[in-house]
Amino acid sequence: MIQLPFQGFYHTTHSWQIDNEFDRVSTDWEDIMGCDMPQSLADLFFIAADFAAAYAEYAQDYVQAFCEEFFDSDGTFDGMESPREYNFETDRVFAQISDETLKKIWDETSAERLRKVAARRHTSYDGFSSFYSSDTSTWGPYQEWDHNQLMTLLLAWLPEDFDEMCLVEDFECQTLWNKPEANRPWKIWNYLTYERKNR
């Protein structure tokens, strides 16, 4: 298992993608009806939205896109961990990759760049105590590294201008409206906008 670089869902472009999916309901309403959506209907949509399911779907799509882009589609989603509070950490996503892909990453990674990335990620400072030595030569064989160490290797292997947002430009989160509670506001929305469009 390897951890992938991911900003998480706390005030990031990832969370804005899902927020935009939610906001599209009121935007489409305004375009069709020429006025703001009634607050009572907006409240129904908010209660009905399943943000947890949307985050889970989004995380899976992100891992799939990452594996397709960088691992020649060798890799599968292995889970997401979300903190109870976002004070000190954010959501993390994980993938399962083959031994062959891991070896490829190891073989293609510059030792100098790996040292630099490890120093940046694992050097303790005031307010941060690293659980790992910043000297990767003390970590043992890479095949025995955990997901945090493997992410350090991955970051050293990726292009220096890597931008995770290039992977998610076209994501849509259909599961946002999968809860049964979504049926009522959508019925109201469809009825009223249909009436307006067909006057």
ZADO-1210 file (C-alpha; in nm, 4 decimals, padded with zeros to 6 digits):
<atoms>
<atom x="00.0000" y="00.0000" z="00.0000" code="MET" pos="1"/>
<atom x="00.1234" y="00.3481" z="-00.0888" code="ILE" pos="2"/>
<atom x="-00.0111" y="00.6874" z="00.0108" code="GLN" pos="3"/>
<atom x="-00.0694" y="00.9282" z="-00.2789" code="LEU" pos="4"/>
<atom x="-00.0257" y="01.3044" z="-00.2647" code="PRO" pos="5"/>
<atom x="-00.3690" y="01.4545" z="-00.1979" code="PHE" pos="6"/>
<atom x="-00.4675" y="01.7896" z="-00.0476" code="GLN" pos="7"/>
<atom x="-00.7791" y="01.6524" z="00.1173" code="GLY" pos="8"/>
<atom x="-01.1218" y="01.8084" z="00.1506" code="PHE" pos="9"/>
<atom x="-01.0649" y="02.0908" z="00.3956" code="TYR" pos="10"/>
<atom x="-01.0951" y="02.4195" z="00.2054" code="HIS" pos="11"/>
<atom x="-00.9112" y="02.2881" z="-00.1001" code="THR" pos="12"/>
<atom x="-00.9850" y="02.2761" z="-00.4700" code="THR" pos="13"/>
<atom x="-01.1091" y="01.9203" z="-00.4136" code="HIS" pos="14"/>
<atom x="-01.3766" y="02.0341" z="-00.1698" code="SER" pos="15"/>
<atom x="-01.4636" y="02.3248" z="-00.3988" code="TRP" pos="16"/>
<atom x="-01.5276" y="02.0767" z="-00.6799" code="GLN" pos="17"/>
<atom x="-01.7946" y="01.9075" z="-00.4691" code="ILE" pos="18"/>
<atom x="-01.9287" y="02.2389" z="-00.3421" code="ASP" pos="19"/>
<atom x="-01.9657" y="02.3497" z="-00.7039" code="ASN" pos="20"/>
<atom x="-02.1603" y="02.0326" z="-00.7780" code="GLU" pos="21"/>
<atom x="-02.3929" y="02.1225" z="-00.4910" code="PHE" pos="22"/>
<atom x="-02.4182" y="02.4883" z="-00.5954" code="ASP" pos="23"/>
<atom x="-02.5061" y="02.3912" z="-00.9505" code="ARG" pos="24"/>
<atom x="-02.8606" y="02.3169" z="-00.8326" code="VAL" pos="25"/>
<atom x="-02.9241" y="02.6772" z="-00.7279" code="SER" pos="26"/>
<atom x="-02.7333" y="02.8165" z="-01.0274" code="THR" pos="27"/>
<atom x="-02.9468" y="02.6148" z="-01.2710" code="ASP" pos="28"/>
<atom x="-03.2570" y="02.7272" z="-01.0816" code="TRP" pos="29"/>
<atom x="-03.1579" y="03.0923" z="-01.1229" code="GLU" pos="30"/>
<atom x="-03.0881" y="03.0418" z="-01.4943" code="ASP" pos="31"/>
<atom x="-03.4285" y="02.8825" z="-01.5523" code="ILE" pos="32"/>
<atom x="-03.6458" y="03.0740" z="-01.3081" code="MET" pos="33"/>
<atom x="-03.4747" y="03.4130" z="-01.3154" code="GLY" pos="34"/>
<atom x="-03.4699" y="03.4410" z="-00.9364" code="CYS" pos="35"/>
<atom x="-03.3026" y="03.2938" z="-00.6282" code="ASP" pos="36"/>
<atom x="-03.4118" y="02.9515" z="-00.5153" code="MET" pos="37"/>
<atom x="-03.6555" y="02.9722" z="-00.2202" code="PRO" pos="38"/>
<atom x="-03.4702" y="02.9194" z="00.1068" code="GLN" pos="39"/>
<atom x="-03.7061" y="02.6392" z="00.2072" code="SER" pos="40"/>
<atom x="-03.6118" y="02.4423" z="-00.1042" code="LEU" pos="41"/>
<atom x="-03.2426" y="02.5230" z="-00.0632" code="ALA" pos="42"/>
<atom x="-03.2612" y="02.3869" z="00.2912" code="ASP" pos="43"/>
<atom x="-03.4155" y="02.0620" z="00.1653" code="LEU" pos="44"/>
<atom x="-03.1311" y="02.0181" z="-00.0813" code="PHE" pos="45"/>
<atom x="-02.8720" y="02.0825" z="00.1893" code="PHE" pos="46"/>
<atom x="-03.0277" y="01.8216" z="00.4186" code="ILE" pos="47"/>
<atom x="-03.0474" y="01.5722" z="00.1305" code="ALA" pos="48"/>
<atom x="-02.6887" y="01.6114" z="00.0088" code="ALA" pos="49"/>
<atom x="-02.4637" y="01.3162" z="00.0951" code="ASP" pos="50"/>
<atom x="-02.1241" y="01.4839" z="00.1168" code="PHE" pos="51"/>
<atom x="-01.9599" y="01.1790" z="00.2765" code="ALA" pos="52"/>
<atom x="-02.0576" y="00.9606" z="-00.0186" code="ALA" pos="53"/>
<atom x="-01.9414" y="01.2286" z="-00.2617" code="ALA" pos="54"/>
<atom x="-01.6022" y="01.2516" z="-00.0898" code="TYR" pos="55"/>
<atom x="-01.5647" y="00.8728" z="-00.1041" code="ALA" pos="56"/>
<atom x="-01.6547" y="00.8621" z="-00.4740" code="GLU" pos="57"/>
<atom x="-01.4230" y="01.1525" z="-00.5482" code="TYR" pos="58"/>
<atom x="-01.1317" y="00.9862" z="-00.3633" code="ALA" pos="59"/>
<atom x="-01.1760" y="00.6662" z="-00.5642" code="GLN" pos="60"/>
<atom x="-01.1894" y="00.8609" z="-00.8907" code="ASP" pos="61"/>
<atom x="-00.8772" y="01.0536" z="-00.7896" code="TYR" pos="62"/>
<atom x="-00.6787" y="00.7361" z="-00.7144" code="VAL" pos="63"/>
<atom x="-00.7922" y="00.5804" z="-01.0418" code="GLN" pos="64"/>
<atom x="-00.6894" y="00.8918" z="-01.2367" code="ALA" pos="65"/>
<atom x="-00.3528" y="00.9023" z="-01.0581" code="PHE" pos="66"/>
<atom x="-00.2818" y="00.5359" z="-01.1332" code="CYS" pos="67"/>
<atom x="-00.3795" y="00.5780" z="-01.4976" code="GLU" pos="68"/>
<atom x="-00.1600" y="00.8849" z="-01.5367" code="GLU" pos="69"/>
<atom x="00.1533" y="00.7726" z="-01.3529" code="PHE" pos="70"/>
<atom x="00.1397" y="00.3937" z="-01.3071" code="PHE" pos="71"/>
<atom x="00.0135" y="00.2878" z="-01.6505" code="ASP" pos="72"/>
<atom x="-00.3177" y="00.1972" z="-01.4847" code="SER" pos="73"/>
<atom x="-00.1415" y="-00.0423" z="-01.2452" code="ASP" pos="74"/>
<atom x="-00.3048" y="00.0370" z="-00.9141" code="GLY" pos="75"/>
<atom x="-00.6329" y="00.0233" z="-00.7280" code="THR" pos="76"/>
<atom x="-00.8013" y="00.2317" z="-00.4620" code="PHE" pos="77"/>
<atom x="-00.7158" y="00.1030" z="-00.1147" code="ASP" pos="78"/>
<atom x="-00.9069" y="00.3441" z="00.1047" code="GLY" pos="79"/>
<atom x="-00.9287" y="00.6932" z="00.2439" code="MET" pos="80"/>
<atom x="-00.8635" y="00.8076" z="00.5995" code="GLU" pos="81"/>
<atom x="-01.0293" y="01.1241" z="00.7265" code="SER" pos="82"/>
<atom x="-00.9436" y="01.2911" z="01.0565" code="PRO" pos="83"/>
<atom x="-01.2111" y="01.3553" z="01.3156" code="ARG" pos="84"/>
<atom x="-01.0926" y="01.7166" z="01.3182" code="GLU" pos="85"/>
<atom x="-00.8875" y="01.9056" z="01.0628" code="TYR" pos="86"/>
<atom x="-00.6634" y="02.0886" z="01.3118" code="ASN" pos="87"/>
<atom x="-00.3394" y="01.9088" z="01.2271" code="PHE" pos="88"/>
<atom x="-00.4022" y="01.6727" z="00.9368" code="GLU" pos="89"/>
<atom x="-00.6265" y="01.6214" z="00.6379" code="THR" pos="90"/>
<atom x="-00.7762" y="01.3357" z="00.4357" code="ASP" pos="91"/>
<atom x="-00.5347" y="01.0755" z="00.3024" code="ARG" pos="92"/>
<atom x="-00.5845" y="00.8377" z="00.0088" code="VAL" pos="93"/>
<atom x="-00.4083" y="00.5075" z="-00.0534" code="PHE" pos="94"/>
<atom x="-00.3501" y="00.2756" z="-00.3475" code="ALA" pos="95"/>
<atom x="-00.2319" y="-00.0782" z="-00.3973" code="GLN" pos="96"/>
<atom x="00.0369" y="-00.1070" z="-00.6648" code="ILE" pos="97"/>
<atom x="00.2361" y="-00.4021" z="-00.7918" code="SER" pos="98"/>
<atom x="00.5901" y="-00.4871" z="-00.6897" code="ASP" pos="99"/>
<atom x="00.6944" y="-00.4172" z="-01.0488" code="GLU" pos="100"/>
<atom x="00.5606" y="-00.0608" z="-01.0380" code="THR" pos="101"/>
<atom x="00.7225" y="00.0003" z="-00.7009" code="LEU" pos="102"/>
<atom x="01.0571" y="-00.1257" z="-00.8349" code="LYS" pos="103"/>
<atom x="01.0212" y="00.1028" z="-01.1373" code="LYS" pos="104"/>
<atom x="00.9692" y="00.4013" z="-00.9071" code="ILE" pos="105"/>
<atom x="01.2718" y="00.3027" z="-00.6986" code="TRP" pos="106"/>
<atom x="01.4959" y="00.2470" z="-01.0015" code="ASP" pos="107"/>
<atom x="01.3998" y="00.5803" z="-01.1606" code="GLU" pos="108"/>
<atom x="01.4331" y="00.7952" z="-00.8481" code="THR" pos="109"/>
<atom x="01.7422" y="01.0070" z="-00.8029" code="SER" pos="110"/>
<atom x="01.9149" y="00.9343" z="-00.4712" code="ALA" pos="111"/>
<atom x="01.9898" y="01.3041" z="-00.4322" code="GLU" pos="112"/>
<atom x="01.6284" y="01.4032" z="-00.4860" code="ARG" pos="113"/>
<atom x="01.5121" y="01.1329" z="-00.2444" code="LEU" pos="114"/>
<atom x="01.7449" y="01.2735" z="00.0225" code="ARG" pos="115"/>
<atom x="01.6082" y="01.6245" z="-00.0342" code="LYS" pos="116"/>
<atom x="01.2441" y="01.5162" z="-00.0157" code="VAL" pos="117"/>
<atom x="01.3103" y="01.3052" z="00.2938" code="ALA" pos="118"/>
<atom x="01.4861" y="01.5962" z="00.4630" code="ALA" pos="119"/>
<atom x="01.1916" y="01.8231" z="00.3865" code="ARG" pos="120"/>
<atom x="00.9290" y="01.5755" z="00.5057" code="ARG" pos="121"/>
<atom x="01.1022" y="01.4079" z="00.7985" code="HIS" pos="122"/>
<atom x="01.3223" y="01.6631" z="00.9716" code="THR" pos="123"/>
<atom x="01.1865" y="01.7566" z="01.3146" code="SER" pos="124"/>
<atom x="01.1408" y="02.1228" z="01.4087" code="TYR" pos="125"/>
<atom x="00.9560" y="02.3293" z="01.6677" code="ASP" pos="126"/>
<atom x="00.5969" y="02.2094" z="01.6667" code="GLY" pos="127"/>
<atom x="00.6716" y="01.8964" z="01.4611" code="PHE" pos="128"/>
<atom x="00.8370" y="01.5720" z="01.5716" code="SER" pos="129"/>
<atom x="00.9095" y="01.3290" z="01.2903" code="SER" pos="130"/>
<atom x="00.8627" y="00.9576" z="01.3533" code="PHE" pos="131"/>
<atom x="01.1218" y="00.8868" z="01.0846" code="TYR" pos="132"/>
<atom x="01.4873" y="00.9673" z="01.0403" code="SER" pos="133"/>
<atom x="01.5499" y="01.2146" z="00.7607" code="SER" pos="134"/>
<atom x="01.8336" y="00.9839" z="00.6506" code="ASP" pos="135"/>
<atom x="01.6741" y="00.7283" z="00.4176" code="THR" pos="136"/>
<atom x="01.9838" y="00.5073" z="00.4335" code="SER" pos="137"/>
<atom x="01.8632" y="00.4052" z="00.7809" code="THR" pos="138"/>
<atom x="01.5206" y="00.2967" z="00.6579" code="TRP" pos="139"/>
<atom x="01.6229" y="-00.0477" z="00.5351" code="GLY" pos="140"/>
<atom x="01.5108" y="-00.2093" z="00.2063" code="PRO" pos="141"/>
<atom x="01.2458" y="-00.0065" z="00.0247" code="TYR" pos="142"/>
<atom x="01.0320" y="-00.3212" z="-00.0052" code="GLN" pos="143"/>
<atom x="00.9787" y="-00.3003" z="00.3722" code="GLU" pos="144"/>
<atom x="00.8892" y="00.0703" z="00.3868" code="TRP" pos="145"/>
<atom x="00.5450" y="00.1748" z="00.5105" code="ASP" pos="146"/>
<atom x="00.3032" y="00.3988" z="00.3232" code="HIS" pos="147"/>
<atom x="00.4549" y="00.7200" z="00.4627" code="ASN" pos="148"/>
<atom x="00.8054" y="00.6255" z="00.3532" code="GLN" pos="149"/>
<atom x="00.6763" y="00.5105" z="00.0144" code="LEU" pos="150"/>
<atom x="00.5003" y="00.8427" z="-00.0324" code="MET" pos="151"/>
<atom x="00.8359" y="01.0141" z="00.0247" code="THR" pos="152"/>
<atom x="00.9794" y="00.7936" z="-00.2490" code="LEU" pos="153"/>
<atom x="00.6833" y="00.8700" z="-00.4745" code="LEU" pos="154"/>
<atom x="00.7190" y="01.2457" z="-00.4248" code="LEU" pos="155"/>
<atom x="01.0878" y="01.2197" z="-00.5129" code="ALA" pos="156"/>
<atom x="00.9974" y="01.0267" z="-00.8295" code="TRP" pos="157"/>
<atom x="00.7152" y="01.2504" z="-00.9521" code="LEU" pos="158"/>
<atom x="00.7964" y="01.5536" z="-01.1699" code="PRO" pos="159"/>
<atom x="00.8905" y="01.8550" z="-00.9591" code="GLU" pos="160"/>
<atom x="00.6064" y="02.0508" z="-01.1197" code="ASP" pos="161"/>
<atom x="00.3495" y="01.7808" z="-01.0328" code="PHE" pos="162"/>
<atom x="00.0044" y="01.9345" z="-00.9822" code="ASP" pos="163"/>
<atom x="-00.2633" y="01.6990" z="-00.8575" code="GLU" pos="164"/>
<atom x="-00.5380" y="01.9293" z="-00.9791" code="MET" pos="165"/>
<atom x="-00.4675" y="01.8347" z="-01.3408" code="CYS" pos="166"/>
<atom x="-00.6189" y="01.4949" z="-01.2560" code="LEU" pos="167"/>
<atom x="-00.9582" y="01.6167" z="-01.1396" code="VAL" pos="168"/>
<atom x="-01.0761" y="01.8833" z="-01.3822" code="GLU" pos="169"/>
<atom x="-01.3732" y="01.6807" z="-01.5070" code="ASP" pos="170"/>
<atom x="-01.4826" y="01.5011" z="-01.1903" code="PHE" pos="171"/>
<atom x="-01.8528" y="01.4824" z="-01.1117" code="GLU" pos="172"/>
<atom x="-01.9933" y="01.3369" z="-00.7916" code="CYS" pos="173"/>
<atom x="-02.3176" y="01.1642" z="-00.8755" code="GLN" pos="174"/>
<atom x="-02.3449" y="01.0099" z="-00.5287" code="THR" pos="175"/>
<atom x="-02.4048" y="01.3547" z="-00.3813" code="LEU" pos="176"/>
<atom x="-02.7771" y="01.2980" z="-00.4419" code="TRP" pos="177"/>
<atom x="-02.8038" y="00.9252" z="-00.3674" code="ASN" pos="178"/>
<atom x="-02.9815" y="00.9537" z="-00.0309" code="LYS" pos="179"/>
<atom x="-03.3582" y="00.8839" z="-00.0360" code="PRO" pos="180"/>
<atom x="-03.4080" y="01.2290" z="00.1161" code="GLU" pos="181"/>
<atom x="-03.3007" y="01.3785" z="-00.2183" code="ALA" pos="182"/>
<atom x="-03.6150" y="01.2551" z="-00.3938" code="ASN" pos="183"/>
<atom x="-03.8393" y="01.5250" z="-00.2474" code="ARG" pos="184"/>
<atom x="-03.6389" y="01.8398" z="-00.3332" code="PRO" pos="185"/>
<atom x="-03.5623" y="01.7053" z="-00.6809" code="TRP" pos="186"/>
<atom x="-03.9304" y="01.6366" z="-00.7453" code="LYS" pos="187"/>
<atom x="-04.0145" y="01.9914" z="-00.6404" code="ILE" pos="188"/>
<atom x="-03.7268" y="02.1331" z="-00.8474" code="TRP" pos="189"/>
<atom x="-03.8221" y="01.9334" z="-01.1570" code="ASN" pos="190"/>
<atom x="-04.1915" y="02.0179" z="-01.1275" code="TYR" pos="191"/>
<atom x="-04.1436" y="02.3913" z="-01.0854" code="LEU" pos="192"/>
<atom x="-03.8686" y="02.4316" z="-01.3456" code="THR" pos="193"/>
<atom x="-04.0638" y="02.2183" z="-01.5948" code="TYR" pos="194"/>
<atom x="-04.3684" y="02.4376" z="-01.5453" code="GLU" pos="195"/>
<atom x="-04.1587" y="02.7476" z="-01.6044" code="ARG" pos="196"/>
<atom x="-03.9858" y="02.6084" z="-01.9132" code="LYS" pos="197"/>
<atom x="-04.3161" y="02.4983" z="-02.0697" code="ASN" pos="198"/>
<atom x="-04.5293" y="02.8054" z="-02.0164" code="ARG" pos="199"/>
</atoms>
